[in-house]
């Protein structure tokens, strides 16, 4: 696995995150009710953000945009086999929807590589590649979905190797297209829940969900304001979410992870039990909704997402702010959250930020669960590609919506 294109040129939109030393804001947030004039960017507002096309099969290899260093550096990691794609997924080269597209790309590449093998050997290599890809990160279910889709097509293919290769390649490309279409329907369902001009707090990086959500809002004639958490230790919110929203020309304000409850409290003094003005929340204004992706949702409505989501959900619940969790479908194989493995990453990652040690050299102990579990009672609606549902009944309601589609 190699890294290429180590340019230090920022992605389109220039240094949209501002000065990392002095903390310059992404864009000024307009006063409540102000006109939504497009912010001034260093480049034209984009219809297709850079991260919308971050995994490619080119020249028989898979190229994955390295989100660990984006947007300051636009660098591509090249994987020459499924094992290297799996290592890139595990190594956080790509996250959120990225592992799904990487898994599809890895299987397409593998299919091309087995073209000269006997049919049985070709099928076995594709299954082996699938096992590697689906186990790269235990909580993110996207690679497993991709592997299941492609291997079902392989199993149904005619006996010849050429038919197996064609079926795998077609299924990989079709699966990626289906995912985007379902994300668009999910975005449309979310837009229906929000009034024009709503101020949205989001956590971590929603990837394709975010991109299609913004596009759906534009199609519906709505514009939103955004507040994004930085999301330590990889700073996906600061680097990926805020940058992509800025590329779209959205108004986005960046906050640290520890500011989420204060942001949710803004404008809700009457419900907090504190004296009006007791919190320093000037410049944020009331949050209308907490909106995040969900890596997994169990059939009982428990939401598994980037660690930190639970705290924001509890704070939102305390201040009467709705929490909408986005997922294409609940996990039919997870009746409860106990059936979902929550990934534990190397604690050493907490001691560092973007490769630089930020903890004292005397500190050696840390803890890093990559995800947390939000019980359904703290979730207002789970938004799927079949609509928005009551969390505790999401499994049955989602199934019923499919039957009547």
Rosetta blueprint (number, residue, H / E / L):
1 X L
2 X E
3 X E
4 X E
5 X E
6 X E
7 X E
8 X L
9 X L
10 X L
11 X L
12 X L
13 X L
14 X L
15 X L
16 X L
17 X L
18 X L
19 X L
20 X L
21 X L
22 X L
23 X L
24 X L
25 X L
26 X L
27 X L
28 X L
29 X L
30 X L
31 X L
32 X L
33 X L
34 X L
35 X L
36 X L
37 X L
38 X L
39 X L
40 X L
41 X L
42 X L
43 X L
44 X L
45 X L
46 X L
47 X L
48 X L
49 X L
50 X H
51 X H
52 X H
53 X L
54 X L
55 X E
56 X E
57 X E
58 X E
59 X L
60 X L
61 X E
62 X E
63 X E
64 X E
65 X E
66 X L
67 X L
68 X L
69 X L
70 X L
71 X L
72 X L
73 X L
74 X E
75 X E
76 X E
77 X E
78 X E
79 X E
80 X L
81 X L
82 X H
83 X H
84 X H
85 X H
86 X H
87 X H
88 X H
89 X H
90 X H
91 X L
92 X L
93 X L
94 X L
95 X L
96 X L
97 X L
98 X H
99 X H
100 X H
101 X H
102 X H
103 X H
104 X H
105 X H
106 X H
107 X H
108 X H
109 X H
110 X H
111 X H
112 X H
113 X H
114 X L
115 X L
116 X L
117 X L
118 X L
119 X H
120 X H
121 X H
122 X H
123 X H
124 X H
125 X H
126 X H
127 X H
128 X H
129 X H
130 X H
131 X H
132 X H
133 X H
134 X H
135 X L
136 X L
137 X L
138 X L
139 X L
140 X L
141 X L
142 X H
143 X H
144 X H
145 X H
146 X H
147 X H
148 X H
149 X H
150 X H
151 X H
152 X H
153 X H
154 X H
155 X H
156 X H
157 X L
158 X L
159 X L
160 X L
161 X H
162 X H
163 X H
164 X H
165 X H
166 X H
167 X H
168 X H
169 X H
170 X H
171 X H
172 X H
173 X H
174 X H
175 X H
176 X H
177 X H
178 X H
179 X H
180 X H
181 X H
182 X H
183 X H
184 X H
185 X H
186 X H
187 X H
188 X H
189 X H
190 X H
191 X H
192 X H
193 X H
194 X L
195 X L
196 X L
197 X L
198 X L
199 X E
200 X E
201 X E
202 X E
203 X L
204 X L
205 X L
206 X L
207 X L
208 X H
209 X H
210 X H
211 X H
212 X H
213 X H
214 X H
215 X H
216 X H
217 X H
218 X H
219 X H
220 X L
221 X L
222 X L
223 X L
224 X L
225 X E
226 X E
227 X E
228 X E
229 X E
230 X L
231 X L
232 X L
233 X L
234 X L
235 X L
236 X H
237 X H
238 X H
239 X H
240 X H
241 X H
242 X H
243 X H
244 X H
245 X H
246 X H
247 X H
248 X H
249 X L
250 X L
251 X E
252 X E
253 X E
254 X E
255 X E
256 X L
257 X H
258 X H
259 X H
260 X H
261 X H
262 X H
263 X H
264 X H
265 X H
266 X L
267 X L
268 X L
269 X H
270 X H
271 X H
272 X H
273 X L
274 X L
275 X L
276 X L
277 X L
278 X L
279 X L
280 X L
281 X L
282 X L
283 X L
284 X L
285 X L
286 X L
287 X L
288 X L
289 X E
290 X E
291 X E
292 X E
293 X E
294 X L
295 X L
296 X E
297 X E
298 X L
299 X L
300 X L
301 X L
302 X L
303 X E
304 X E
305 X E
306 X E
307 X L
308 X L
309 X H
310 X H
311 X H
312 X H
313 X H
314 X H
315 X H
316 X H
317 X H
318 X H
319 X L
320 X L
321 X L
322 X E
323 X E
324 X E
325 X E
326 X E
327 X L
328 X L
329 X L
330 X L
331 X L
332 X L
333 X L
334 X L
335 X L
336 X L
337 X H
338 X H
339 X H
340 X L
341 X L
342 X L
343 X L
344 X E
345 X L
346 X L
347 X H
348 X H
349 X H
350 X H
351 X H
352 X E
353 X E
354 X L
355 X L
356 X E
357 X E
358 X L
359 X L
360 X L
361 X L
362 X L
363 X L
364 X L
365 X L
366 X L
367 X L
368 X L
369 X E
370 X L
371 X E
372 X E
373 X E
374 X E
375 X L
376 X H
377 X H
378 X H
379 X L
380 X L
381 X E
382 X E
383 X E
384 X E
385 X L
386 X L
387 X E
388 X E
389 X E
390 X L
391 X H
392 X H
393 X H
394 X H
395 X H
396 X H
397 X H
398 X H
399 X H
400 X H
401 X H
402 X H
403 X H
404 X L
405 X L
